[in-house]
Amino acid sequence: MVGGPILGPLLAILGDEAADYAEQKVSQIFYDRTEKLFAEATRGLEDMVNDYIEPYVKQVNDIKDALLNKPIKGVNKTVGQLLGQLGASLELHTVAPDGGFAASALVRMSGAPAGGKIYGSVRMPKKVCEYAKVSGGPLKGATLPLGLVDANQDLQAKVGQACSAVLGADGIGRQVYLGANPRTVLGATAQSLPSWKSSGSLTWKGNLVAEADWYACKFEIGGLPNAAVVELETGGAVAERHVAAKERFFEITAAGKSLVFDAGLSPEPVEGGNGQVIFGGAGKCGGGGGGKGAAPNKLKELKDMLDPAKCPQCGVVRKPGSEHVIEITNGDAFAKTNFGKDLIQTVNAAKLNPSQAAPSVKPGAVKPGMQR
C-alpha cells in the first residue's frame, strides 16, 4: 500500500521530505494495526486448534503412560521396565489427514548389536523324498511322493572336515525385527520407518559329523541385540543340501546364556545352558491326506515311464535343476495310462468315501526333498 492510492495525492501536495515522513507514519500505523489484527487472529486460530486437538493428544499420551506403567502378570515388571530391558521403546506417531488427527503407538527396537547370540545346528538328510509332479489333465497340480532316495552322499567323504570348509561362509540369512512402520496404520503421510534390518554374523563351529539319518554341522549367530525377534532363512550351500527353512525366533541373552523361543513363544531345547535351533533332519515322504501311498510295483511302473519308449506322449522327464522330481508334462495322456487310470479311480473313490485310504497326493507347491 505504501506509495499507492493512499499516499499518491500527498506526493503532489507536499515536498519529498514531507512525503517521506508521511509515508513512514502511514506505514507505521498500517503495519502496527495489521500486526495487531494478525496477532488477534493467530491467537484465535491457535486457541481453536488447541481446544480441538490437545484433548486428543493428552488422551493418547495418557494411554501411552498407562500402558508403560501397567504391570505384567507373572513377570513382576511394568511394560516400560520390560521395554527398557529389551532395548525397545514405545513411540507415539501422529498425522493430521484431511483436517483430522490420528495417532499410533509403536514398539520400536534398536536392532543394535549387544552381545546377543543364537546357537543351533543344521542336519542334512542322508535320504530325501522323490516326487512326481503332474501338469495338466484331471490330476493337474498333484505332487505324488514316490519314496526315499539317497542324498548328500558326497558328505560321507567329508566327515571330520571343518564345517566352514564344507558349507562356506554363509548359508543362513539373518534379519532383526525393528518394530512396526507408522505408515502401516497412519498412511503414506506418516514417517516411514524400516521394519527389518540385516543383522548378525554366522560362524560355523567344529567339524562335520555323521549320525544315523543325517550329517550335521553346528553354528552360532552372533552380533545380535540382547533381546530381539530374529528371522533366519537357509540358503546357499545349506539349501543345496536339502535343508529349507524360513522361521522367526525370539532370543534373549543374559549372564552369558541365550534362550530362544519359537514363533509361538515355546522355548527351543536347551543344550549347554543355551537354546538350540535345529534346521533339517531325517528325510520323510508322505501326503497331505494321510494316505497309504502307491504300491511299490506302481512306483516302478511310473519310473519306467522315464524311458520315452514306455509312454512317449506323456512327456515324463526329470525336472531341470532337481534330480528328485519326475515331471509329467502331458497330464491328459498320463491319465489314459494304466497308472493314471488306477490313480484317478482311487482318488475319486476317496472323495466319495473319505475313510478310504488313498494314495498320498500333495499340492503342487511342495519343495521336493527339502526338510525343516
C-alpha positions as CSV (number, residue, x, y, z in Angstrom):
1,M,0.0,0.0,0.0
2,V,3.0,2.3,0.6
3,G,3.2,4.7,-2.4
4,G,-0.1,3.5,-3.7
5,P,-3.5,5.2,-3.7
6,I,-3.3,6.4,-0.1
7,L,0.0,8.3,-0.5
8,G,-0.3,9.3,-4.1
9,P,-2.1,12.7,-3.5
10,L,0.3,13.6,-0.8
11,L,3.3,13.4,-3.1
12,A,1.7,16.0,-5.3
13,I,1.0,18.5,-2.5
14,L,3.9,18.0,-0.1
15,G,7.6,18.1,-0.7
16,D,9.7,15.0,-0.9
17,E,10.8,15.3,2.7
18,A,7.2,15.7,4.0
19,A,6.1,12.9,1.7
20,D,8.8,10.6,3.1
21,Y,7.7,11.5,6.6
22,A,4.1,10.9,5.8
23,E,4.9,7.6,4.2
24,Q,6.8,6.5,7.3
25,K,3.9,7.5,9.6
26,V,1.2,5.9,7.5
27,S,3.4,2.7,7.1
28,Q,3.9,2.6,10.8
29,I,0.2,2.9,11.6
30,F,-0.7,0.4,8.9
31,Y,1.8,-2.2,10.0
32,D,1.1,-1.7,13.7
33,R,-2.6,-2.2,13.2
34,T,-2.2,-5.1,10.8
35,E,0.2,-6.8,13.2
36,K,-2.4,-6.5,15.9
37,L,-5.1,-7.9,13.7
38,F,-2.9,-10.8,12.7
39,A,-1.9,-11.4,16.3
40,E,-5.5,-11.5,17.4
41,A,-6.5,-13.8,14.5
42,T,-3.5,-16.1,15.2
43,R,-4.4,-16.3,18.9
44,G,-7.9,-17.2,18.0
45,L,-6.8,-19.8,15.5
46,E,-4.3,-21.3,17.9
47,D,-6.9,-21.4,20.6
48,M,-9.4,-23.1,18.3
49,V,-6.8,-25.7,17.1
50,N,-5.6,-26.4,20.7
51,D,-9.1,-26.7,22.0
52,Y,-9.8,-29.3,19.4
53,I,-6.5,-31.3,19.3
54,E,-5.0,-31.0,22.7
55,P,-7.6,-33.3,24.5
56,Y,-6.8,-36.0,21.9
57,V,-3.1,-35.6,22.3
58,K,-3.4,-35.7,26.1
59,Q,-5.7,-38.8,25.7
60,V,-3.1,-40.6,23.6
61,N,-0.3,-39.7,25.9
62,D,-2.4,-40.8,28.9
63,I,-3.0,-44.2,27.2
64,K,0.7,-44.5,26.4
65,D,1.7,-43.7,30.0
66,A,-0.9,-46.1,31.4
67,L,0.4,-48.8,29.1
68,L,4.1,-48.2,30.1
69,N,3.2,-48.3,33.8
70,K,1.0,-51.4,33.6
71,P,2.5,-54.4,35.4
72,I,2.6,-57.7,33.5
73,K,1.3,-60.7,35.4
74,G,3.9,-63.4,36.1
75,V,6.8,-61.1,35.1
76,N,6.5,-58.6,38.0
77,K,7.6,-55.8,35.8
78,T,5.8,-53.0,34.0
79,V,5.7,-52.7,30.3
80,G,8.1,-49.7,30.5
81,Q,10.6,-51.7,32.5
82,L,10.4,-54.7,30.2
83,L,10.8,-52.4,27.1
84,G,14.0,-51.0,28.7
85,Q,15.5,-54.4,29.2
86,L,14.6,-55.3,25.6
87,G,16.3,-52.2,24.2
88,A,12.9,-51.1,22.9
89,S,10.7,-48.1,23.2
90,L,7.0,-47.2,22.7
91,E,7.0,-44.3,20.2
92,L,4.0,-42.1,19.5
93,H,3.5,-41.0,15.9
94,T,0.8,-38.6,14.7
95,V,-0.6,-37.3,11.4
96,A,-3.3,-34.8,10.6
97,P,-5.1,-36.2,7.5
98,D,-7.9,-34.0,5.9
99,G,-8.1,-31.7,8.9
100,G,-8.4,-34.6,11.4
101,F,-6.0,-36.1,13.9
102,A,-4.7,-39.7,14.1
103,A,-2.1,-41.3,16.4
104,S,-0.4,-44.6,16.7
105,A,1.8,-46.0,19.4
106,L,4.5,-48.4,18.0
107,V,7.0,-50.7,19.7
108,R,10.4,-50.0,18.1
109,M,13.6,-51.9,18.9
110,S,17.1,-50.6,18.4
111,G,18.5,-53.6,16.5
112,A,22.0,-52.6,17.6
113,P,24.4,-55.5,18.3
114,A,24.7,-56.0,22.1
115,G,26.2,-59.5,22.6
116,G,23.0,-61.5,21.7
117,K,23.5,-65.0,20.2
118,I,21.6,-67.9,18.8
119,Y,23.1,-71.4,18.7
120,G,22.0,-74.3,16.6
121,S,22.8,-77.0,14.1
122,V,22.0,-77.9,10.5
123,R,21.0,-81.5,9.8
124,M,21.5,-82.6,6.2
125,P,19.5,-85.7,5.4
126,K,21.0,-88.9,4.0
127,K,17.8,-89.6,2.2
128,V,15.2,-87.3,0.7
129,C,11.8,-87.9,-0.9
130,E,11.4,-88.3,-4.6
131,Y,8.2,-86.8,-6.2
132,A,6.2,-86.9,-9.4
133,K,4.5,-83.7,-10.4
134,V,1.6,-83.7,-12.9
135,S,1.0,-80.8,-15.3
136,G,-2.5,-80.7,-16.8
137,G,-5.3,-83.2,-17.0
138,P,-7.6,-84.4,-14.3
139,L,-4.6,-84.7,-11.8
140,K,-3.3,-81.2,-12.7
141,G,-1.0,-79.8,-9.9
142,A,-0.8,-83.1,-8.0
143,T,2.6,-84.0,-6.5
144,L,3.0,-87.7,-5.7
145,P,5.6,-88.9,-3.2
146,L,7.4,-91.9,-4.7
147,G,9.7,-92.9,-1.9
148,L,13.0,-92.1,-0.2
149,V,16.2,-92.0,-2.3
150,D,19.8,-91.4,-1.3
151,A,21.0,-87.8,-0.9
152,N,24.2,-85.9,0.1
153,Q,26.2,-89.0,-0.5
154,D,29.4,-86.9,-1.1
155,L,29.3,-85.7,2.5
156,Q,30.5,-89.2,3.7
157,A,33.9,-88.4,2.5
158,K,33.9,-85.0,4.2
159,V,33.1,-86.2,7.7
160,G,35.6,-84.7,10.1
161,Q,36.3,-81.7,7.9
162,A,35.7,-78.2,9.3
163,C,32.0,-77.2,8.8
164,S,33.2,-73.8,7.5
165,A,35.1,-75.6,4.7
166,V,32.1,-77.8,3.9
167,L,29.3,-75.2,3.9
168,G,31.2,-72.0,3.0
169,A,31.0,-68.5,4.5
170,D,27.2,-68.2,4.5
171,G,24.1,-70.4,4.2
172,I,21.8,-68.9,6.8
173,G,20.4,-65.4,6.2
174,R,19.7,-63.1,9.2
175,Q,17.3,-60.3,9.9
176,V,16.3,-58.5,13.1
177,Y,12.9,-57.0,13.6
178,L,12.9,-53.3,14.5
179,G,9.1,-52.8,15.0
180,A,6.1,-51.7,13.1
181,N,6.1,-49.0,10.4
182,P,3.9,-46.0,11.3
183,R,2.7,-45.9,7.7
184,T,1.1,-49.3,8.2
185,V,-1.6,-47.7,10.3
186,L,-1.4,-44.0,9.6
187,G,-0.9,-44.0,5.9
188,A,1.6,-42.6,3.4
189,T,1.9,-39.2,5.1
190,A,3.4,-40.7,8.3
191,Q,7.1,-41.2,8.8
192,S,8.4,-44.3,7.0
193,L,10.5,-46.5,9.3
194,P,12.0,-49.9,8.3
195,S,10.6,-53.0,9.9
196,W,13.6,-55.3,9.4
197,K,17.4,-54.8,9.1
198,S,20.1,-57.3,8.2
199,S,22.0,-58.1,11.4
200,G,24.1,-60.8,12.9
201,S,27.1,-62.8,11.9
202,L,27.2,-66.5,11.1
203,T,30.0,-68.7,12.4
204,W,30.2,-72.5,11.7
205,K,31.5,-74.4,14.7
206,G,33.5,-77.6,14.8
207,N,33.6,-80.4,12.2
208,L,31.0,-82.2,10.1
209,V,29.7,-85.3,11.9
210,A,27.6,-88.2,10.6
211,E,24.6,-89.5,12.5
212,A,22.1,-92.2,11.8
213,D,19.8,-90.2,9.4
214,W,21.8,-87.1,8.6
215,Y,25.1,-85.2,8.6
216,A,25.3,-82.3,11.0
217,C,27.2,-79.0,11.5
218,K,26.8,-76.6,14.5
219,F,26.5,-72.9,14.0
220,E,26.4,-69.7,16.0
221,I,24.7,-66.4,15.1
222,G,26.4,-63.5,16.9
223,G,26.2,-59.8,16.8
224,L,22.5,-59.6,17.8
225,P,20.7,-57.4,20.3
226,N,20.4,-58.8,23.8
227,A,16.7,-59.3,23.0
228,A,15.2,-59.4,19.6
229,V,12.9,-61.0,17.1
230,V,15.2,-62.7,14.6
231,E,14.3,-64.2,11.2
232,L,16.6,-67.0,10.0
233,E,16.4,-68.4,6.4
234,T,18.5,-71.2,5.0
235,G,20.1,-70.6,1.5
236,G,23.3,-71.2,-0.4
237,A,25.1,-74.4,0.4
238,V,22.7,-75.3,3.2
239,A,19.6,-75.2,0.9
240,E,21.5,-77.1,-1.7
241,R,21.9,-79.9,0.9
242,H,18.0,-80.2,1.1
243,V,17.5,-78.1,4.2
244,A,14.9,-75.4,3.7
245,A,13.6,-73.2,6.4
246,K,12.5,-69.6,7.0
247,E,11.4,-69.1,10.6
248,R,11.3,-66.4,13.2
249,F,12.5,-66.7,16.8
250,F,12.7,-64.5,19.9
251,E,16.1,-64.6,21.6
252,I,17.1,-63.2,25.0
253,T,20.7,-63.2,26.1
254,A,21.7,-62.5,29.7
255,A,24.5,-63.6,32.0
256,G,26.3,-65.3,29.2
257,K,23.3,-67.6,28.3
258,S,20.9,-67.4,25.4
259,L,17.3,-68.5,25.5
260,V,15.4,-68.9,22.2
261,F,11.7,-69.2,21.7
262,D,9.8,-70.2,18.5
263,A,7.1,-68.1,16.8
264,G,4.6,-69.4,19.3
265,L,6.9,-68.4,22.2
266,S,7.6,-72.0,23.1
267,P,11.2,-72.5,24.3
268,E,13.6,-74.3,22.0
269,P,15.6,-77.2,23.6
270,V,18.5,-76.2,25.8
271,E,21.9,-77.6,25.4
272,G,24.9,-76.4,27.5
273,G,22.7,-73.7,29.0
274,N,21.8,-72.2,25.6
275,G,18.7,-72.6,23.5
276,Q,19.3,-74.6,20.3
277,V,17.7,-74.0,16.9
278,I,17.6,-77.2,14.7
279,F,17.2,-76.9,10.9
280,G,16.7,-80.1,8.8
281,G,16.6,-83.7,9.9
282,A,15.7,-87.1,8.5
283,G,14.1,-87.2,5.1
284,K,10.4,-88.0,5.0
285,C,7.7,-89.0,2.5
286,G,4.0,-88.6,2.9
287,G,0.9,-87.0,1.5
288,G,-1.3,-84.3,2.9
289,G,-4.3,-86.6,3.1
290,G,-2.6,-89.3,5.3
291,G,-3.0,-91.9,2.6
292,K,-1.0,-95.1,2.5
293,G,0.8,-94.3,-0.7
294,A,1.1,-96.1,-4.0
295,A,2.2,-99.8,-4.2
296,P,5.9,-100.4,-5.0
297,N,5.1,-102.1,-8.3
298,K,3.1,-98.9,-9.3
299,L,6.0,-96.7,-8.4
300,K,8.3,-98.8,-10.5
301,E,5.8,-98.5,-13.4
302,L,5.9,-94.8,-13.1
303,K,9.7,-94.6,-13.0
304,D,9.8,-96.9,-16.0
305,M,7.9,-94.2,-18.0
306,L,11.1,-92.1,-17.8
307,D,12.1,-94.3,-20.8
308,P,10.5,-92.4,-23.7
309,A,9.6,-95.8,-25.3
310,K,7.2,-96.6,-22.4
311,C,4.9,-93.6,-22.9
312,P,6.4,-91.1,-25.4
313,Q,3.2,-89.0,-25.4
314,C,3.3,-88.5,-21.6
315,G,6.4,-86.4,-21.6
316,V,7.8,-87.9,-18.3
317,V,11.1,-86.2,-17.6
318,R,13.3,-85.3,-14.7
319,K,12.6,-81.7,-13.6
320,P,15.5,-79.4,-14.6
321,G,17.5,-78.3,-11.6
322,S,16.4,-81.2,-9.3
323,E,17.3,-84.9,-9.5
324,H,14.4,-85.7,-7.1
325,V,11.4,-84.6,-9.2
326,I,9.8,-86.5,-12.1
327,E,7.6,-84.1,-14.1
328,I,4.7,-85.4,-16.1
329,T,4.2,-82.7,-18.7
330,N,1.2,-84.2,-20.5
331,G,-1.4,-84.8,-17.8
332,D,-4.2,-85.9,-20.2
333,A,-2.0,-88.6,-21.8
334,F,-0.8,-89.7,-18.4
335,A,-4.4,-90.1,-17.2
336,K,-5.0,-92.6,-20.0
337,T,-2.2,-95.0,-18.9
338,N,-2.9,-97.8,-16.5
339,F,-1.1,-96.0,-13.7
340,G,-3.1,-92.8,-14.3
341,K,-6.5,-94.7,-14.6
342,D,-5.9,-96.5,-11.3
343,L,-4.8,-93.3,-9.6
344,I,-7.8,-91.4,-10.7
345,Q,-10.1,-94.2,-9.7
346,T,-8.6,-94.4,-6.3
347,V,-8.7,-90.6,-5.7
348,N,-12.4,-90.4,-6.9
349,A,-13.3,-93.3,-4.5
350,A,-11.6,-91.5,-1.7
351,K,-13.6,-88.3,-2.4
352,L,-16.9,-90.3,-2.1
353,N,-15.7,-92.2,1.0
354,P,-13.1,-90.1,2.9
355,S,-12.5,-93.0,5.3
356,Q,-11.0,-95.0,2.3
357,A,-7.2,-94.7,2.2
358,A,-6.0,-93.0,-0.9
359,P,-2.5,-92.5,-2.3
360,S,-0.7,-89.7,-0.8
361,V,-1.1,-86.6,-3.0
362,K,0.4,-83.2,-2.1
363,P,-0.3,-79.8,-3.6
364,G,2.0,-78.7,-6.4
365,A,3.8,-76.2,-4.1
366,V,5.8,-79.0,-2.4
367,K,9.6,-78.3,-2.3
368,P,11.0,-81.7,-3.2
369,G,13.5,-83.2,-0.9
370,M,13.7,-80.2,1.3
371,Q,13.2,-80.5,5.1
372,R,12.6,-78.2,8.0
